[in-house]
Amino acid sequence: MEKKRSLLFWLVTFGTPVLLGILMGIVFYSGNATGAFPIVWMFLPAAGVMLGQLVTEKDGDRKVPLPKKFMWTFLITTVAEVLCALLTFVIDGDTAALLGNGIFMTGSIVSLIMLFTEKKDIRKAYGLSMPKLSKGILIALLFIALYLVIAFGPAILGCVMSGTPVTAELFGISFTGIITAVTLPISLFLAFLPYFGEEYGWRYYLMPRLMKKFGGRLGVIILGVIWGLWHVPINLFFYSPETALQSIIIQVIACVCFAIFFGWAYMKTDCNIWVVTAIHFINNNLGTCFSGGDGSGNVYTWGLVALMAAFYICLLALPFIFTKAYSKESIDAFVKKMTAEPVIPAAASEAPAAPVTSSEEATQSV
């Protein structure tokens, strides 16, 4: 059963990007915009997890019913996003990207409704509940502070070294950008689905399995490398076609550091997938409030790559990789909880509302 789930996860999460990457390259070299493709990538990790769960639903003697309404809404949205990306062969790429945005916003709203129609026990069993939410909010605020240092730190350091005045215009700060940043929490509810798509795959599914095989610290680093390389077609044909190698290198470094911080946040909140989903959303959207644009067409110098890497490592990796959350004792407990099969208690057949548990606590990628 686990082998079948693993096979489906890897085929969907990594096999699909290979095929879509080829198509994305064709679109790019034809001169059309490729902005509809990156969103598809974000849906694939969770799609792989959900397909594995649905295919193996009847395997084993005891199981917790799947949150099918939520899962099918997510998978239908995923298919719609794939079709939208393929539309770039016949329509303008920017138009296809806008259509894709509308699809995932609609999918987010419907998925949220479907999620809360699922029973609480089922949400908890499949990592969809919200434990330690107050702690999660504090961690999200910490991430925002670290993000701002990473985003503005290199530019400020450059100004200091060159004697250039530090001004708001230098960072693209405007009244409109500030208002957009302040309203991001509202936007999260309208656009959470692709960020959940990554986090349910990376944090909920893959992280505990890599940690089980390689240990906590090495496992999370390997996850970051995999996560970074998974972006390669997007680096080549969207993020930074002119400086693709630099973009890939900083992508891998950033993803390793994010994997460490996100993993720490996930474990500190008792596996609250929504906290890392929100942090992922903040990371991808806060910068656009100041710089504008869609994240494409970046140009990196090797000096900038080195400076950004230093900030990522010093602020997101080193302060968290050696914390208690990554101790052997904590990782062993985390892996045991996350890799246990959810089961229905014996009394559940007579009392459907009884709590659902696994070997420790059935709980839960982002």
C-alpha positions in Angstrom: 0.0 0.0 0.0 2.7 2.5 1.0 4.8 1.5 -2.1 1.8 2.2 -4.4 1.2 5.6 -2.7 4.9 6.5 -3.0 4.9 5.5 -6.7 1.9 7.7 -7.5 3.4 10.6 -5.5 6.6 10.5 -7.5 5.0 10.0 -10.8 2.6 12.9 -10.4 4.9 15.2 -8.5 8.0 14.7 -10.7 6.9 12.9 -13.8 4.2 15.4 -14.7 6.7 18.4 -14.5 9.0 16.6 -17.0 6.2 16.4 -19.6 4.9 19.9 -18.8 8.5 21.3 -18.8 9.0 20.1 -22.4 5.7 21.8 -23.4 6.6 24.9 -21.4 9.9 25.1 -23.3 8.0 24.9 -26.6 5.7 27.7 -25.6 8.7 29.8 -24.4 10.7 29.4 -27.7 7.6 30.1 -29.7 7.6 33.6 -28.1 4.4 33.1 -26.0 4.2 33.9 -22.2 4.6 30.9 -19.9 2.9 32.3 -16.8 0.2 29.7 -16.7 2.6 26.9 -16.1 4.1 27.7 -12.6 0.7 27.5 -10.9 0.3 24.0 -12.2 3.5 22.9 -10.5 2.2 24.0 -7.1 -0.8 21.7 -7.3 1.1 18.5 -8.2 2.6 17.4 -4.8 -0.7 17.3 -3.0 -2.4 15.8 -6.1 0.1 13.0 -5.9 -0.6 12.4 -2.3 -4.4 12.5 -2.8 -4.3 10.1 -5.8 -2.3 7.7 -3.7 -4.8 7.9 -0.9 -7.8 7.4 -3.2 -6.3 4.5 -5.1 -5.3 2.7 -1.9 -8.5 3.6 -0.1 -9.8 0.0 0.2 -6.4 -1.5 1.0 -5.9 -2.7 4.6 -8.5 -3.8 7.2 -9.2 -0.6 9.0 -9.2 3.0 7.8 -10.5 6.4 8.4 -12.8 7.6 5.6 -11.1 10.0 3.2 -12.1 13.7 3.0 -13.3 13.0 -0.5 -15.3 16.2 -1.1 -12.2 18.3 -0.4 -9.9 15.9 -2.3 -12.0 15.8 -5.5 -12.4 19.5 -5.5 -8.7 19.9 -5.3 -8.0 17.3 -8.0 -10.6 18.8 -10.4 -9.0 22.2 -9.9 -5.6 20.7 -10.7 -6.9 19.2 -13.9 -8.4 22.6 -14.8 -5.1 24.3 -14.2 -3.3 21.8 -16.4 -5.8 22.4 -19.2 -5.4 26.1 -18.8 -1.6 25.9 -19.2 -2.1 23.9 -22.3 -4.3 26.7 -23.7 -1.1 28.7 -24.2 -0.7 26.7 -27.4 -3.8 28.4 -28.9 -4.2 31.7 -26.9 -2.1 34.4 -25.5 -0.1 33.2 -22.5 -0.9 36.2 -20.3 -4.6 35.6 -20.9 -4.2 31.9 -20.0 -2.4 32.9 -16.8 -5.2 35.3 -15.8 -7.7 32.5 -16.5 -5.6 30.2 -14.3 -5.7 32.7 -11.5 -9.5 32.7 -11.7 -9.6 28.9 -11.6 -7.5 28.6 -8.5 -9.3 31.4 -6.7 -12.7 29.7 -7.5 -11.2 26.4 -6.4 -9.9 27.9 -3.2 -13.3 29.1 -2.2 -15.1 25.9 -3.1 -12.4 23.8 -1.4 -12.7 25.8 1.8 -16.4 25.1 1.8 -15.9 21.4 1.1 -13.2 21.2 3.8 -15.5 22.4 6.5 -18.3 20.0 5.4 -15.9 17.2 6.3 -16.1 15.8 9.8 -13.7 17.1 12.3 -12.2 13.7 13.0 -11.6 13.1 9.3 -9.9 16.5 8.9 -7.6 15.7 11.9 -6.8 12.2 10.7 -5.5 13.5 7.3 -3.6 16.5 8.6 -6.2 19.1 7.8 -6.9 20.4 11.3 -5.5 23.6 12.9 -3.6 22.7 16.1 -1.6 25.4 18.0 -3.0 28.2 15.8 -1.9 31.0 18.1 1.7 29.8 18.1 1.4 29.5 14.3 0.4 33.1 14.0 3.5 34.2 16.0 5.7 32.0 13.8 4.2 33.6 10.7 4.9 37.1 12.1 8.5 36.0 12.8 8.8 34.8 9.2 7.5 38.2 7.9 10.3 39.9 9.9 12.9 37.6 8.6 11.5 37.9 5.0 11.8 41.7 5.1 15.4 41.5 6.2 16.2 39.0 3.4 14.3 41.1 0.8 15.7 44.5 1.7 19.0 43.5 3.5 21.1 43.0 0.4 20.0 46.4 -1.1 20.6 48.2 2.1 24.0 46.6 2.5 24.8 47.6 -1.1 23.8 51.2 -0.4 25.9 51.4 2.7 28.9 49.9 1.0 28.5 52.3 -2.0 27.5 55.4 0.0 24.2 55.6 -1.8 21.2 57.0 0.1 18.6 54.5 1.3 15.2 55.6 0.0 11.7 54.1 -0.1 11.8 54.4 -3.9 14.8 52.1 -4.0 12.7 49.3 -2.6 9.6 50.0 -4.6 7.7 50.9 -1.5 4.4 52.8 -2.3 1.1 53.5 -0.6 -0.6 51.0 -3.0 2.0 48.3 -2.2 1.5 48.8 1.6 -2.2 48.5 1.3 -1.8 45.3 -0.8 0.5 43.9 1.8 -1.9 44.7 4.7 -4.8 43.0 2.8 -2.8 39.8 2.2 -4.5 37.9 5.0 -7.8 38.3 3.2 -6.3 37.3 -0.1 -5.0 34.1 1.5 -8.5 32.7 1.9 -9.2 33.4 -1.8 -5.9 32.0 -3.1 -4.6 29.4 -0.6 -5.1 26.3 -2.8 -1.8 26.2 -4.8 0.3 26.9 -1.7 -1.5 24.1 0.2 -0.8 22.0 -2.9 2.9 22.2 -2.2 2.8 22.1 1.5 0.6 19.0 1.7 3.1 17.2 -0.5 6.3 18.5 0.9 5.6 18.8 4.6 2.8 16.4 5.3 3.9 13.5 3.0 7.6 13.7 1.9 9.3 15.3 4.9 8.5 12.6 7.5 9.4 9.8 5.0 12.8 11.4 4.2 13.4 12.0 7.9 12.6 8.3 8.6 15.2 7.2 6.1 17.9 9.8 6.6 17.3 11.4 10.0 15.9 14.8 10.8 18.6 17.3 9.7 19.9 15.4 6.6 16.3 14.5 5.6 15.1 18.1 5.6 18.2 19.2 3.6 17.5 16.5 1.0 13.9 17.6 0.9 15.1 21.2 0.2 17.4 20.0 -2.6 14.6 18.0 -4.2 12.2 20.9 -3.8 14.7 23.3 -5.4 15.5 21.1 -8.4 11.7 20.5 -8.9 11.6 24.1 -10.0 14.2 23.8 -12.8 11.8 24.1 -15.8 10.3 27.2 -14.2 13.8 28.7 -13.7 14.6 28.0 -17.3 11.5 29.3 -18.9 9.9 31.7 -16.5 11.9 33.0 -13.5 15.2 33.8 -15.1 15.8 32.6 -18.7 18.8 34.9 -19.1 20.6 33.7 -16.0 19.2 30.3 -15.6 22.2 28.7 -13.8 22.3 31.4 -11.2 18.6 31.1 -10.7 18.7 27.3 -10.2 21.5 27.6 -7.7 19.8 30.3 -5.6 16.5 28.4 -5.9 18.1 25.2 -4.4 19.8 27.2 -1.6 16.6 29.1 -0.8 14.5 25.9 -0.9 16.9 24.1 1.5 16.7 27.1 3.9 12.9 27.3 3.5 12.6 23.6 4.1 14.5 24.0 7.4 12.3 26.9 8.6 9.0 25.5 7.3 9.8 22.1 8.8 10.6 23.7 12.1 7.3 25.7 11.9 5.4 22.6 11.0 6.7 20.6 13.9 6.4 23.4 16.4 2.7 23.8 15.6 2.0 20.1 16.0 1.8 19.6 12.2 -0.5 22.5 11.3 -0.5 22.4 7.5 -2.3 25.7 7.4 0.5 27.6 9.1 3.1 26.6 6.6 0.6 27.2 3.8 0.1 30.7 5.0 3.9 31.3 5.3 4.4 29.9 1.8 1.7 32.3 0.6 3.4 35.3 2.3 6.8 34.4 0.9 5.4 34.2 -2.7 3.3 37.3 -2.5 4.7 39.8 -0.1 7.6 40.8 -2.4 5.2 41.6 -5.3 3.5 44.2 -3.1 6.7 46.2 -3.4 8.4 45.2 -6.6 5.3 44.5 -8.7 5.4 42.0 -11.6 4.8 38.3 -11.6 8.3 37.1 -10.6 9.5 36.4 -14.2 12.4 37.7 -16.1 14.8 38.1 -13.2 18.5 38.6 -13.8 21.0 37.4 -11.2 24.7 38.2 -10.9 27.0 35.8 -9.1 27.6 38.4 -6.5 23.9 38.8 -5.8 23.5 35.0 -5.6 26.3 34.8 -3.0 24.7 37.7 -1.0 21.2 36.2 -1.1 22.6 32.8 -0.1 24.3 34.3 2.9 21.1 36.0 4.1 19.0 32.8 3.6 21.5 30.6 5.4 22.1 33.0 8.3 18.5 33.9 8.9 16.4 30.8 7.9 18.7 27.8 8.2 21.3 28.1 11.0 19.0 29.5 13.7 16.6 26.6 13.3 18.4 23.5 12.1 20.0 23.0 15.5 16.9 23.6 17.6 15.3 20.9 19.8 12.7 20.3 17.0 15.4 18.6 15.0 16.7 16.5 17.8 16.6 12.7 17.4 14.0 12.3 20.0 11.7 14.9 18.5 12.2 13.6 15.0 11.5 10.0 16.0 8.2 11.0 17.6 7.3 13.1 14.6 8.0 10.4 12.1 6.1 7.8 14.1 3.1 10.0 14.2 3.2 11.1 10.6 3.8 7.7 9.0 1.2 5.7 11.1 -1.9 4.6 9.2 -5.1 6.3 10.5 -7.5 3.8 12.1 -11.0 3.9 13.4 -11.4 3.1 17.1 -13.4 0.0 17.9 -16.4 2.0 19.2 -16.6 4.0 16.0 -19.0 1.6 14.3 -21.5 2.3 17.0 -20.6 6.0 17.6 -19.6 7.6 14.3 -18.7 10.9 16.0 -16.0 9.3 18.1 -12.5 10.8 17.8 -10.2 9.3 15.2 -6.7 8.3 16.3 -3.6 6.7 14.9 -0.8 5.1 16.9 -0.2 8.4 18.7 -2.3 11.1 17.2 -3.8 11.0 13.7 -2.8 14.3 12.2 -1.4 15.6 9.0 2.3 19.5 1.6 2.4 24.0 2.9 
